[in-house]
Amino acid sequence: MNEYEEIQFPALNYMVAEANYGGRVTDDKDRRLITVILKDFYCEAAVSDDYKYSESGVYFCPPDGPFESYLEFIKELPMNEKPEVFGMHENAQISAAILES
């Protein structure tokens, strides 16, 4: 990746969705879902300052800074992520809780 001038988003998506997580996911529909979700994270728009991963604006890529600034950013995120960060409706959280119980 360091050999390219531009960020190779398709390669990043493949490495994470297929190689990293895809190797652990046995269902082809789940693997496809991972690929689709990651396209919202690994895209050209994600590196702009005004891009948000969710409608609420809670989830976004932090600005460049020292390592400590990233740790502070992570600490400020909600303890339990909302389904919106994955592009899902709030009812997805209810369905997951019902299945878990």
URGIJO-V53590 format. One record per residue. N is the residue number from 0. RES is the residue in one letter. PHI is phi as a letter, one per 20 degrees, with the letter a starting at -180 (999 if undefined). NEAR is the number of other ideal C-beta (glycine too) atoms within 10 Angstrom. D_CENTER is the distance of its C-alpha to the mean C-alpha in whole Angstrom. Layout:
n: {N;N}
res: {RES;RES}
phi: {PHI;PHI}
near: {NEAR;NEAR}
d_center: {D_CENTER;D_CENTER}
//
This chain:
n: {0;1;2;3;4;5;6;7;8;9;10;11;12;13;14;15;16;17;18;19;20;21;22;23;24;25;26;27;28;29;30;31;32;33;34;35;36;37;38;39;40;41;42;43;44;45;46;47;48;49;50;51;52;53;54;55;56;57;58;59;60;61;62;63;64;65;66;67;68;69;70;71;72;73;74;75;76;77;78;79;80;81;82;83;84;85;86;87;88;89;90;91;92;93;94;95;96;97;98;99;100}
res: {M;N;E;Y;E;E;I;Q;F;P;A;L;N;Y;M;V;A;E;A;N;Y;G;G;R;V;T;D;D;K;D;R;R;L;I;T;V;I;L;K;D;F;Y;C;E;A;A;V;S;D;D;Y;K;Y;S;E;S;G;V;Y;F;C;P;P;D;G;P;F;E;S;Y;L;E;F;I;K;E;L;P;M;N;E;K;P;E;V;F;G;M;H;E;N;A;Q;I;S;A;A;I;L;E;S}
phi: {999;f;e;d;f;d;f;e;f;f;f;f;g;f;g;e;f;e;f;f;e;g;f;d;e;e;e;f;f;f;f;f;f;g;f;f;f;f;f;f;e;d;b;g;f;f;e;e;f;d;e;c;e;b;f;f;n;f;d;b;e;f;f;g;a;f;g;f;f;f;f;f;f;f;f;e;f;g;f;d;f;e;g;f;f;d;m;d;f;g;f;f;f;f;f;f;f;f;f;f;f}
near: {8;3;5;8;5;6;13;14;16;10;12;15;19;16;16;16;21;15;9;11;15;18;9;9;15;8;8;9;8;13;17;13;15;19;16;13;15;19;15;15;16;19;16;10;9;16;11;9;7;7;13;14;17;16;11;11;9;15;17;14;14;11;9;7;10;8;7;8;12;13;10;12;14;9;8;9;11;10;5;6;13;16;16;17;19;16;15;14;10;9;9;14;15;11;12;12;9;8;7;6;5}
d_center: {19;22;24;23;23;20;16;16;13;14;15;12;10;14;14;11;11;15;16;14;13;15;18;17;17;20;20;19;18;15;14;14;12;9;10;10;7;6;8;7;5;8;11;14;13;10;13;15;16;16;13;11;8;10;14;15;14;13;9;10;10;13;16;18;20;21;20;21;19;16;17;18;15;14;17;17;13;15;16;14;11;12;11;11;7;7;10;12;16;17;19;17;17;20;21;19;21;24;23;23;26}
//
